């Protein structure tokens, strides 16, 4: 009798059992939480801050909106969103990783952001929120770490009201070949070295570089959003496709 083959998924360039990926990813972010923001500055030469400002500034999120920020980690996006929704709105900063969420909570409290933000430990594949609860759902640099991206997209749509918007900021596929060569050299040459020097964790930063290459390219992610039931799906490249912003509307 043939043995049933165990279902696997990618963890960077490794193939691992599906049920193990979430804990492996959690281990990466437990390790890098305290140095995550510094490493983001080093990895992107500070450009990630411009990407995040662009993402929120052009989000269409308005005063009074209820917004769920998935995989919100250290709170950069949530801090910007609280300014968009104002005192009448609400931002829920969520992450599956408690260490990252603790850093985010402390950072927002240190900035005096306390009135219109709340916090939730949440798995993007199984959200602990009612259907139609939010006007917008955002996820920045988090979707590529989710094991079942289709489930996460379906959950994002479920918790959105009709007409609500899903917004995804994620590393994507670089378009110009000369830029791609430079980017690959930086990602696989410099990032692990920086991880070793700054965070004493070369392996986690190698995983982060590999996870970017395993993430669906722009057109494929757009199709996945359409398959999840989103309308008006669009994407826009930033910095030659190093990152892309995808959006879709819950019909």
C-alpha positions in Angstrom: 0.0 0.0 0.0 1.5 3.4 -1.0 2.3 5.8 1.7 0.3 9.1 1.5 2.7 11.8 0.6 3.0 14.7 3.1 2.0 18.1 1.7 4.8 20.6 1.6 5.3 24.3 1.0 8.2 26.6 0.6 10.1 28.2 3.5 12.5 30.4 1.5 14.1 27.9 -0.8 13.5 24.9 1.4 10.5 22.6 1.1 8.9 22.0 4.5 5.7 20.3 5.7 2.7 22.7 5.4 1.9 22.5 9.1 5.4 23.5 10.1 5.8 26.8 8.1 3.9 29.0 10.5 6.1 28.1 13.4 9.2 28.5 11.3 8.2 32.0 10.2 7.3 32.8 13.8 10.8 31.8 14.8 12.3 34.2 12.2 10.3 37.1 13.5 10.8 36.3 17.1 14.5 36.5 16.3 14.5 39.7 14.3 11.8 41.7 16.2 14.1 43.9 18.2 16.2 44.9 15.2 13.6 44.8 12.5 13.2 48.5 11.9 16.9 49.1 11.8 17.4 46.2 9.4 14.6 47.5 7.2 16.4 50.8 6.9 19.6 49.0 6.0 18.0 46.6 3.6 16.2 49.2 1.6 18.6 52.1 2.2 15.6 53.9 3.9 13.4 53.7 0.9 10.8 51.4 2.7 9.6 54.5 4.5 8.8 56.2 1.2 7.0 53.1 0.0 4.9 53.0 3.2 4.0 56.7 2.9 2.9 56.2 -0.7 0.9 53.1 0.2 -1.1 54.9 2.9 -1.3 58.3 1.2 -2.9 56.7 -1.9 -5.0 54.2 -0.1 -8.3 56.0 -0.3 -8.8 55.5 3.4 -10.9 58.3 4.9 -11.6 59.9 8.3 -14.0 57.6 10.3 -13.0 54.4 8.5 -12.4 51.1 10.3 -9.2 49.6 9.1 -7.5 46.2 9.8 -3.7 46.2 9.4 -2.7 42.6 9.0 0.9 41.4 9.8 1.3 45.0 11.0 4.4 44.1 13.0 6.2 47.1 14.4 3.5 49.5 13.6 4.8 51.7 10.8 1.7 51.3 8.6 -0.7 51.5 11.6 0.9 54.8 12.8 0.3 56.4 9.3 -3.3 54.9 9.1 -4.3 56.4 12.5 -3.7 59.9 11.0 -5.9 59.0 8.0 -8.9 57.7 10.0 -8.7 60.4 12.6 -10.4 60.3 16.0 -13.6 59.0 14.6 -12.0 56.0 13.0 -10.3 52.9 14.3 -7.2 51.0 13.3 -6.7 47.4 14.5 -3.0 46.5 14.4 -2.7 42.8 14.2 0.1 40.2 13.8 0.5 36.5 14.3 3.7 37.1 16.1 3.4 38.4 19.7 7.0 39.7 19.9 6.5 41.9 16.8 3.1 43.1 18.1 4.7 44.1 21.4 7.3 46.2 19.6 4.5 47.8 17.6 2.4 48.6 20.6 5.4 50.2 22.4 6.3 52.3 19.4 2.8 53.6 18.9 2.4 54.4 22.6 5.8 56.2 22.6 4.4 58.3 19.7 1.3 59.1 21.8 -1.0 57.1 19.5 -3.5 55.6 21.9 -7.0 56.7 21.2 -7.9 55.2 17.8 -5.8 52.0 17.7 -6.3 48.6 19.2 -4.2 45.4 19.0 -5.0 41.7 18.1 -2.9 38.6 17.7 -4.4 37.2 14.5 -3.6 34.6 11.9 -4.4 36.0 8.5 -5.7 32.7 7.3 -8.3 32.5 10.2 -9.3 36.1 11.2 -11.1 36.5 14.6 -13.4 39.2 13.3 -17.0 39.4 12.0 -17.9 39.5 8.4 -18.1 43.0 7.0 -16.5 44.6 10.0 -13.9 46.8 8.2 -13.9 49.5 5.5 -10.3 48.5 4.5 -7.8 45.8 5.1 -4.1 46.5 4.6 -1.1 44.1 4.7 2.4 45.4 4.1 5.4 43.0 3.6 3.5 40.2 5.3 1.6 38.3 2.6 4.7 36.5 1.4 5.1 34.9 4.8 1.6 33.4 4.9 1.4 29.7 4.2 -2.0 29.7 2.5 -2.3 33.0 0.6 -5.6 32.1 -1.0 -7.1 31.6 2.5 -5.7 34.9 3.6 -7.2 36.7 0.6 -10.6 35.1 1.2 -10.5 36.1 4.8 -9.6 39.7 3.9 -12.6 39.8 1.6 -14.9 38.2 4.3 -14.1 40.9 6.9 -14.6 43.8 4.5 -18.0 45.5 4.1 -19.4 45.6 0.5 -17.4 48.2 -1.3 -14.5 47.9 1.2 -10.9 47.8 -0.1 -8.0 45.3 0.3 -4.6 46.9 -0.1 -1.4 44.9 -0.3 2.2 46.3 -0.3 4.7 43.6 -1.0 8.1 42.9 -2.5 7.6 41.8 -6.1 9.3 40.9 -9.3 11.9 43.5 -10.5 11.3 44.5 -14.1 14.4 46.1 -15.6 17.1 43.5 -16.0 20.0 45.8 -14.9 18.2 46.6 -11.7 17.4 43.0 -11.2 21.1 42.0 -11.3 22.0 44.7 -8.7 19.1 43.8 -6.5 19.9 40.1 -6.5 23.5 40.8 -5.6 22.4 43.1 -2.8 19.8 40.6 -1.5 21.9 37.5 -1.4 25.3 39.1 -0.8 24.7 42.0 1.6 21.6 41.1 3.5 22.8 37.9 5.2 26.0 39.7 6.1 24.1 42.7 7.6 21.9 40.2 9.4 24.9 38.6 10.9 26.5 41.9 11.9 23.4 43.8 13.1 21.1 41.0 14.5 23.6 38.1 14.8 21.2 36.2 12.6 22.3 35.4 9.1 19.8 32.6 8.5 16.7 34.7 9.1 17.8 37.4 6.7 18.7 34.8 4.1 15.1 33.5 4.5 13.7 37.0 4.0 15.6 37.4 0.8 14.5 34.0 -0.4 10.9 34.5 0.6 10.7 37.5 -1.8 11.8 35.3 -4.7 9.1 32.8 -3.9 6.3 35.3 -3.7 3.9 35.4 -6.7 4.8 38.1 -9.3 2.5 41.0 -9.9 0.1 39.5 -12.5 -0.2 36.2 -10.6 -1.1 37.9 -7.3 -3.7 40.1 -9.2 -5.3 36.8 -10.6 -5.3 35.3 -7.1 -7.2 38.4 -5.8 -9.7 38.0 -8.6 -10.1 34.3 -7.8 -10.8 35.3 -4.2 -13.7 37.4 -5.5 -12.3 40.9 -5.5 -13.4 43.4 -8.2 -11.4 46.3 -9.7 -8.1 44.6 -9.0 -5.1 46.8 -9.9 -1.4 46.9 -9.2 1.2 49.6 -9.4 4.9 49.1 -9.3 7.3 51.2 -7.2 11.1 51.4 -7.7 11.1 49.3 -10.8 8.9 46.5 -9.3 11.1 45.9 -6.2 7.7 46.4 -4.5 4.2 46.6 -5.8 0.9 47.9 -4.4 -2.2 45.7 -5.2 -5.7 46.8 -4.5 -9.1 45.2 -4.9 -12.7 46.0 -3.9 -15.2 43.7 -2.2 -18.3 43.7 -4.4 
